[in-house]
Amino acid sequence: MTAVGSRSCSVCGTSLSPGARYCTRCGAVVGDEPEEIALSGGRRLHLAPDTLSLPELLAVVESGVTFWRQRLASTDGVARATAAAAIKDLSQILDSLATQIALGRETVQVTGCLPAQRLFPLPCAICGRGNRASARYCIACGTPLRPDLQTVPRVSPLPRLQIASRTDIGMVRPVNEDTFYTGEFTTADDTIGTLLIVADGMGGHQAGDVASTLATTTLKTYLVKALSYGVPTTDAGWHELLQRAVLQANQIVYQHAQTHANQQGMGTTMTVALVVGRRVHLGHVGDSRAYLINPAGVVNEGLPWVQLTTDHSLVARLVDIGQITPAQARMHPQRNVVYRSLGGDPTLEVDTRSHALAPGDTLLLCSDGLVNHVEDEELARMVLNASSVAQACAQLVARANEGGGKDNITVVMARVV
């Protein structure tokens, strides 16, 4: 029997203590407040940690209809035909949502970020890596895990990273609005860390390019400066740092849009990874993605990949309610409609997570121009079969262009060796 008011982890199902912010078993973040998203017309969309209100999802779609009706009234030619097609498509979605609401359905489960990952209960006192309950030695550093086997513990060296990146304009877009960054930084305690960023701009008239560049530069500057003064000692501290940095970037992009009439409405996604020691700390807004890939498997089912981020997009929620399949989402006319991005509103909710890294792990960040053409299974296979992360980046970009290259394509990888 579950006590009234008790909660459980949405990832592994473990019961949570009152006020818990993180699961003690798998490390998943426990949301404590519903997030709120700004829509047009002053409306707000409320999201509980694991569910989304169908009536409020209806409001998201209605906002899209309003936008395209305005475009229909102010354009002609091909743009007018595009607007008319979008209105027709969204109207069908409205009908489907209205039908589900009429049948009594009020909420939809939001896709989780990280299914049952590495639930290894025996931690190593030296490197922190989880191990199977029957393990005698740490799989990562070799330290004995049983008292009868312990001698003088040896300190495991910090992991080395092989890093590569590539961006491409694609086959259709006139401008590359993606921005990325890879680089090292030194913290106040002389630890060397790695910063990875992917930002996918939007807005037209090169406003998307401006937005993604502004956001990336601001984020990098903020993080490097903050870490030169002090270093978080807990995952929660890293999450707070990432949230502050992304919010600062959001303010800069928002203020720029407000003071440049020809760039109003611009915005950008943001996926950032801080690799420090044997952990990665993630911050995320939008529909760019972060994956973890390892040939030894990263989930209990043995799959070699897992998506670490949740897409803040309309099509992701349509997949959640069974309106479309993941394959259809890749080709959906509204696949670029995101309900959370930097620059659109002075307030913003930022997703954060932290994870242990193991030898052989590949961390992959990418814009949606890649995953719109390359399915997860193929993506993981290409990464694992490539002779290097540089070759994997090049092959993934080429594969996306072979599939049509309808958007800019950016890939950033870091492999633990």
C-alpha positions in Angstrom: 0.0 0.0 0.0 1.3 3.5 -0.9 0.9 6.2 1.7 -1.2 9.2 0.9 1.1 11.9 -0.6 4.1 9.5 -1.1 6.0 9.6 -4.4 8.1 7.3 -6.4 10.9 7.8 -9.0 9.5 8.0 -12.5 12.6 6.2 -13.9 13.2 3.2 -11.6 10.1 3.2 -9.3 11.9 3.6 -6.0 9.9 5.2 -3.2 11.1 8.7 -2.4 11.4 10.4 0.9 9.5 13.6 1.6 11.2 16.6 0.0 13.6 14.4 -2.1 15.1 16.1 -5.1 17.0 13.1 -6.5 16.4 9.4 -6.5 18.9 7.6 -4.2 18.9 4.5 -6.4 19.3 5.8 -10.0 20.1 9.5 -9.5 17.1 10.8 -11.5 16.0 14.3 -10.8 12.7 14.6 -8.9 10.6 17.6 -10.0 8.9 19.5 -7.2 7.0 22.2 -9.1 5.0 22.1 -12.3 6.7 24.1 -15.0 5.0 26.8 -16.9 5.4 27.7 -20.6 4.4 30.9 -22.2 2.1 30.7 -25.2 0.8 33.5 -27.5 -2.0 35.7 -26.2 -0.7 35.7 -22.7 -1.7 32.1 -22.0 0.4 29.6 -20.0 0.9 25.9 -20.4 1.5 24.0 -17.1 3.6 20.8 -17.1 3.7 18.3 -14.2 7.0 16.4 -14.1 5.6 13.4 -15.9 2.2 14.4 -17.4 0.8 17.0 -19.7 -2.7 18.3 -19.7 -4.5 17.5 -23.0 -6.6 20.7 -22.8 -3.4 22.7 -22.5 -1.8 20.7 -25.3 -4.8 21.8 -27.3 -3.8 25.4 -26.5 -0.3 24.8 -27.9 -1.8 23.6 -31.2 -4.3 26.5 -31.3 -1.4 28.8 -30.9 0.2 27.2 -34.0 -3.1 27.7 -35.9 -3.2 31.3 -35.0 0.4 31.8 -36.1 -0.2 30.2 -39.5 -3.4 32.1 -40.0 -1.5 35.3 -39.6 1.0 34.1 -42.1 -1.8 33.2 -44.5 -3.2 36.7 -44.3 0.2 38.4 -44.9 1.9 36.3 -47.6 1.3 34.9 -51.1 2.7 32.3 -53.4 4.6 29.4 -52.0 4.5 30.8 -48.5 0.7 31.1 -48.6 0.4 27.5 -49.8 2.7 26.4 -46.9 0.6 28.3 -44.4 -2.6 26.7 -45.7 -1.2 23.2 -45.5 0.0 23.8 -42.0 -3.5 25.0 -40.9 -5.1 22.0 -42.4 -2.6 19.7 -40.7 -3.0 21.3 -37.3 -6.8 21.3 -37.6 -6.7 17.6 -37.9 -4.6 17.4 -34.7 -7.1 19.7 -33.0 -10.0 17.3 -34.0 -8.1 14.3 -32.6 -7.3 16.1 -29.3 -10.9 17.3 -29.0 -12.1 13.7 -29.5 -9.8 12.3 -26.8 -10.9 15.1 -24.4 -14.6 14.3 -25.2 -13.9 10.7 -24.3 -12.7 11.7 -20.9 -8.9 11.7 -21.3 -7.4 14.6 -19.4 -3.6 14.0 -19.4 -0.9 12.3 -21.3 2.3 10.7 -20.0 5.4 12.6 -21.1 8.2 10.5 -22.4 10.9 9.9 -19.8 14.5 11.0 -20.5 16.4 8.0 -19.2 14.9 4.5 -18.9 16.3 2.1 -16.3 20.0 2.9 -16.7 22.9 1.2 -15.0 21.2 0.2 -11.8 24.4 -1.3 -10.4 24.0 -1.2 -6.5 27.6 -1.7 -5.4 29.6 1.6 -5.6 33.3 1.8 -5.7 34.8 3.9 -2.9 37.6 5.2 -5.1 36.0 6.1 -8.5 32.3 6.0 -7.6 31.4 3.7 -10.5 28.4 1.4 -9.8 29.1 -2.4 -10.0 27.0 -5.5 -10.0 26.1 -6.9 -6.5 28.4 -10.0 -7.0 31.4 -8.0 -8.3 34.7 -8.5 -6.5 36.6 -5.7 -8.2 35.5 -2.4 -9.6 34.9 -2.7 -13.4 36.3 0.9 -13.9 39.4 1.1 -11.8 40.0 -2.4 -10.4 39.7 -1.5 -6.7 38.7 -4.5 -4.5 35.1 -4.2 -3.5 35.1 -6.7 -0.6 36.9 -6.3 2.7 38.8 -9.6 2.4 40.3 -8.5 -0.9 41.3 -5.0 0.0 44.9 -4.0 0.1 46.2 -0.4 -0.3 43.6 1.3 -2.6 44.9 2.8 -5.8 43.6 6.0 -7.2 42.2 5.6 -10.7 43.4 8.2 -13.2 40.7 10.6 -14.5 39.2 9.5 -17.9 40.6 10.9 -21.1 38.2 12.2 -23.8 38.4 11.9 -27.5 36.4 14.8 -28.9 35.2 15.6 -32.4 32.6 17.8 -34.0 31.1 18.7 -37.4 28.4 21.1 -38.7 26.9 21.3 -42.1 24.4 23.7 -43.8 22.5 20.7 -45.2 20.8 20.5 -48.6 18.0 23.0 -48.3 18.6 25.9 -45.9 20.4 29.0 -47.2 22.1 29.7 -43.9 23.6 27.5 -41.2 21.8 28.7 -38.0 23.5 26.0 -35.8 26.3 26.9 -33.4 28.5 24.5 -31.4 31.4 24.7 -29.0 33.9 22.2 -27.6 36.7 23.2 -25.3 38.4 22.6 -21.9 38.3 24.9 -18.9 40.1 25.0 -15.5 38.2 25.2 -12.3 39.1 27.0 -9.1 40.5 23.8 -7.7 42.7 23.3 -10.8 40.5 20.5 -12.2 40.4 20.4 -16.0 36.9 19.9 -17.4 35.3 19.8 -20.8 32.4 21.9 -22.1 30.3 20.8 -25.1 27.4 22.9 -26.5 25.0 22.5 -29.4 22.5 25.3 -30.2 20.0 25.3 -33.1 18.8 28.8 -34.0 15.5 29.8 -35.4 13.8 33.0 -36.7 14.8 33.7 -40.3 16.7 36.7 -41.7 19.8 35.2 -40.1 18.2 35.9 -36.7 18.5 32.2 -35.8 22.3 32.4 -36.5 22.5 35.4 -34.2 20.4 33.8 -31.5 22.5 30.5 -31.4 25.8 32.4 -31.5 24.7 34.8 -28.7 23.5 32.0 -26.5 26.6 29.9 -27.0 29.0 32.7 -26.3 27.1 33.9 -23.2 26.8 30.4 -21.8 30.5 29.6 -22.3 31.7 32.9 -20.8 29.4 32.6 -17.8 30.4 29.0 -17.0 34.1 29.5 -17.4 34.1 32.6 -15.2 31.8 31.0 -12.5 34.0 27.9 -12.3 37.2 29.9 -11.9 35.7 31.3 -8.6 34.2 28.1 -7.2 33.3 24.5 -7.9 30.0 22.8 -7.0 30.4 19.8 -4.7 27.1 18.1 -5.5 25.0 17.3 -8.6 22.4 19.8 -7.3 25.1 22.5 -7.3 26.1 21.7 -10.9 22.4 21.8 -11.9 21.9 25.2 -10.3 25.0 26.5 -12.1 23.8 25.2 -15.4 20.4 26.7 -14.8 21.8 30.1 -14.0 24.1 30.0 -17.1 21.2 29.1 -19.5 18.9 31.7 -18.0 21.6 34.3 -18.5 21.9 33.3 -22.1 18.1 33.4 -22.4 18.1 37.0 -21.1 20.8 38.1 -23.6 18.9 36.6 -26.6 15.6 37.9 -25.4 16.9 41.5 -24.8 18.6 41.4 -28.3 15.3 40.4 -30.0 13.4 43.2 -28.2 15.9 45.9 -29.3 16.2 44.7 -33.0 12.9 44.9 -34.8 14.1 42.8 -37.7 15.1 39.9 -35.4 12.1 39.8 -33.1 10.8 36.2 -32.7 14.3 34.7 -32.9 15.3 31.9 -30.6 17.5 28.9 -30.1 17.6 25.5 -28.6 20.4 24.7 -26.1 22.0 21.4 -25.1 25.1 21.7 -22.9 27.3 19.1 -21.3 29.9 19.7 -18.6 32.3 16.7 -18.2 34.1 17.0 -14.9 36.0 14.0 -13.5 33.9 10.9 -14.0 30.5 12.6 -14.3 28.7 14.6 -17.0 26.2 17.4 -16.0 23.6 18.3 -18.6 21.5 21.3 -19.3 18.8 21.2 -22.0 16.1 23.4 -23.6 14.4 22.6 -27.0 14.7 19.7 -29.4 18.4 19.3 -29.8 19.5 16.0 -28.2 22.1 14.3 -26.0 22.7 10.5 -26.3 24.9 8.1 -24.3 26.3 5.2 -26.4 28.3 2.2 -25.2 28.8 -1.2 -26.9 28.5 -2.9 -23.5 25.0 -1.5 -23.2 23.6 1.4 -21.3 20.1 0.2 -20.3 18.9 -2.9 -18.5 17.5 -4.3 -21.8 21.0 -4.3 -23.2 20.5 -1.5 -25.8 23.8 0.3 -26.6 22.2 3.7 -26.6 19.9 6.0 -24.6 18.5 9.5 -25.2 19.4 11.6 -22.2 17.2 14.5 -23.0 13.5 15.1 -23.7 12.4 16.9 -26.8 10.4 20.0 -26.0 8.4 19.8 -29.2 4.9 19.4 -30.4 5.6 16.2 -32.3 7.2 14.6 -29.2 4.0 15.1 -27.3 1.9 13.8 -30.3 4.1 10.6 -30.1 3.3 10.4 -26.4 -0.5 10.3 -27.0 -0.3 7.9 -29.9 -1.3 10.5 -32.5 1.8 9.7 -34.7 4.7 7.2 -34.6 8.4 8.2 -34.0 9.0 7.6 -37.8 6.2 9.9 -38.7 7.5 12.5 -36.3 10.7 12.8 -38.3 8.7 13.8 -41.4 5.9 15.7 -39.8 5.2 19.2 -41.1 5.2 20.5 -37.6 8.4 18.8 -36.5 10.2 22.1 -36.0 7.6 23.5 -33.6 9.1 23.7 -30.1 7.3 24.9 -27.0 10.4 25.8 -25.1 13.4 27.7 -26.4 15.8 30.5 -25.5 14.8 34.0 -26.4 11.0 33.8 -26.6 10.2 34.7 -23.0 12.1 36.3 -20.1 11.4 33.2 -18.0 12.5 29.7 -18.9 12.5 26.2 -17.4 15.8 24.3 -17.9 16.1 20.5 -17.8 19.2 19.3 -15.9 20.6 15.8 -15.2 23.9 14.2 -14.1 25.3 10.8 -14.9 28.4 8.7 -14.2 30.7 8.0 -17.2 32.3 4.7 -17.8 35.1 3.5 -20.1 33.8 3.2 -23.7 31.0 5.7 -23.2 30.4 8.1 -26.1 28.5 11.3 -25.3 26.8 12.6 -28.5 25.1 16.0 -28.8 23.3 17.0 -32.0 20.8 19.3 -33.6 17.5 17.9 -34.9 18.9 18.1 -38.5 20.6 14.8 -37.7 17.8 12.9 -36.0 15.2 14.0 -38.5 17.0 11.7 -41.0 18.9 9.1 -38.9 17.0 6.8 -36.5 18.4 6.1 -33.1 19.4 2.5 -33.8 21.2 3.5 -37.0 22.9 6.4 -35.2 24.2 4.2 -32.5 25.4 1.6 -35.0 27.3 4.1 -37.0 29.0 5.6 -33.9 30.1 2.1 -32.7 31.3 0.9 -36.1 33.3 4.0 -36.9 37.1 3.9 -36.3 37.1 7.2 -34.5 34.7 9.9 -33.2 35.9 12.2 -36.1 34.9 9.5 -38.6 31.6 9.0 -36.9 30.8 12.7 -37.0 31.6 12.9 -40.7 29.6 9.8 -41.5 26.5 10.9 -39.6 26.4 14.3 -41.3 26.8 12.6 -44.7 24.0 10.1 -43.9 21.7 13.0 -42.9 22.4 14.8 -46.2 21.8 11.5 -48.1 18.4 11.4 -46.4 17.5 14.9 -47.7 19.4 17.3 -45.5 16.3 19.4 -44.9 17.9 21.3 -41.9 21.3 22.3 -40.7 23.2 19.3 -39.2 25.5 19.5 -36.2 27.2 16.7 -34.2 29.5 16.9 -31.2 31.0 13.7 -29.6 33.2 12.9 -26.6 34.4 9.4 -26.0 35.8 8.1 -22.7 39.0 6.3 -23.2 
